[in-house]
Amino acid sequence: MIPRLLLAAGLTACCLPAQFNLYLLQSGAEVPVPGQYGFGTVSLGDHTDIPFRLRNSGTSSAALTVFSLAGVADFSFVNPPALPQTVSAGGALDFTIRFQPSDPGTSSATFTADGVSVILFGFAPAAAAISVDDGSGTLQPLMADATVDFGQVVRGAMATRRIRLTNPGGTALTIRNVAVVGAPFQLKSPVLPLALAPGSSASMEVDFTPTANGTQHGALEIEQRKFVLAGVGVDPPFPQPEIALTIATTASAQQGQLTVRLPQASKATGTGHVQIELHPSVPALDDNGIQFLITGNQTATFTVNQGDTVGHFGSQDSVGFQTGTTAGDITFKVWFDNSDVTAQATLIIPPEVMGIDSTQAQRTSGGLDLRISAFDNTRSASQLTFRFYDQSGNLLTPGAMTVNSTAAFGQFFGSSDLGGVFGLHAFFPVMGNPAQVASVIVEMVNSAGTARTDPLPFTTP
């Protein structure tokens, strides 16, 4: 008897009737649905989706074997559950029903699930189906409250979207209200009222002409339906810039001016940058002497406003630069923020004999002290020659004194980021009276030739 009783209990549990209830989902909350539910008014060509929840309200699992919609095809499932399946006690299934009317008037259908039957209905007024051409030449259905996107449009330019109204019904329609709200959006429509015979269509255009940057919105109203208009105004492109370089001599240790010129007045407002790049023709770590004077480095920023034909570096229309002390190519590059418009110009700095910036020759009780500030843009200084002269301008014995300084200069330049700048300090002990030595001429040799100083008079501190 005991096994039979257990078997009977098992069979009874497995055959319990369905205990499902239907709920409407509103902001995540469950609202019980009685024997019928109305989808409201939906225009032809539009649709509305309503989320529902089927919950097993019993205390035991229940089998779901029936889940259907019977009636006109205007009602359909968006995401129906798989059948058959078992729903645990308290469990639920979420799904969506779409109402998309195909003809004017009232439509209805019956939703059925195990133990649940609900009548669904909705109304479609006689109205035009609306579609939009997004610019690709293909018409897309336009649902009520949908957005007509114009994309990014340059300020002062215009983008157009074509709106088509079609009468899908069997009776004539009269469109009496078409309007656009929003200053950048303009409507070009047929004369109202607009009569649409059954199956006929009419088109209108909406233009977007932004006068400012950023996202802009408007609204399109057709009869009782409203649509969002959206577009983004962007700056027009900058004119192709030109770099003008003004410099007295294309050589090392020079200063010049850079101007960013525009071939026509700019329609855009924004910020640009210029940058210096060194491409040395000799081995070099860097050359900090190549820089813009207002920043002390190799970049500078300028601004351009609408109507400008040059870039502005602060209050100036040009920026000063210096060429440093390295042979090679100095390239100037210019670009604008958020733009692919660029330009460049190059100065070719040739190899030069060593340049002398300053000298100091002093006579001391112990000898002669000589200091020279100079630069070698080839980094190849090799031989130094010194010739000393008396008060009468005669060459003193032993004559020319030559020093091979290739190794010393190579070691210095190999670790310097100051370009070709160097300082020379030489001291010469004198046997006798240092006052007899009046001046010295120094010759310095590099790969470009020999640089020779004027006679440097010795002074007594």
Sequence and secondary structure as in RCSB ss.txt:
>XXXX:A:sequence
MIPRLLLAAGLTACCLPAQFNLYLLQSGAEVPVPGQYGFGTVSLGDHTDIPFRLRNSGTSSAALTVFSLAGVADF
SFVNPPALPQTVSAGGALDFTIRFQPSDPGTSSATFTADGVSVILFGFAPAAAAISVDDGSGTLQPLMADATVDF
GQVVRGAMATRRIRLTNPGGTALTIRNVAVVGAPFQLKSPVLPLALAPGSSASMEVDFTPTANGTQHGALEIEQR
KFVLAGVGVDPPFPQPEIALTIATTASAQQGQLTVRLPQASKATGTGHVQIELHPSVPALDDNGIQFLITGNQTA
TFTVNQGDTVGHFGSQDSVGFQTGTTAGDITFKVWFDNSDVTAQATLIIPPEVMGIDSTQAQRTSGGLDLRISAF
DNTRSASQLTFRFYDQSGNLLTPGAMTVNSTAAFGQFFGSSDLGGVFGLHAFFPVMGNPAQVASVIVEMVNSAGT
ARTDPLPFTTP
>XXXX:A:secstr
 HHHHHHHHHHHHHT    EEEEEEETTEEEE  SEEEEEE  TT  EEEEEEEEE SSS EEE  EEEEE TTE
EESS   SSEEE TT EEEEEEEE  SSSEEEEEEEEETTEEEEEEEEE S  EEEEE SSS EEE  TT EEEE
EEEETT  EEEEEEEE  SSS EEE  EEEESTTEEEE   SSEEE TT EEEEEEEE  SSSEEEEEEEEETTE
EEEEEEEEE       EEEEEESSSSSS EEEEEEE SS  S  EEEEEEEEEEESS  S BTTEEETTTSSSEE
EEEE TT SB BBTTBSSEEEEETT  EEEEEEEEETT   EEEEEEEE   S EEEEEEEEE SSEEEEEEEEE
 TTS   EEEEEEEETTS B TT  EEEE HHHHHHHHTT  BTTEEEEEEEEE SS GGGEEEEEEEEEETTEE
EE   EE B  
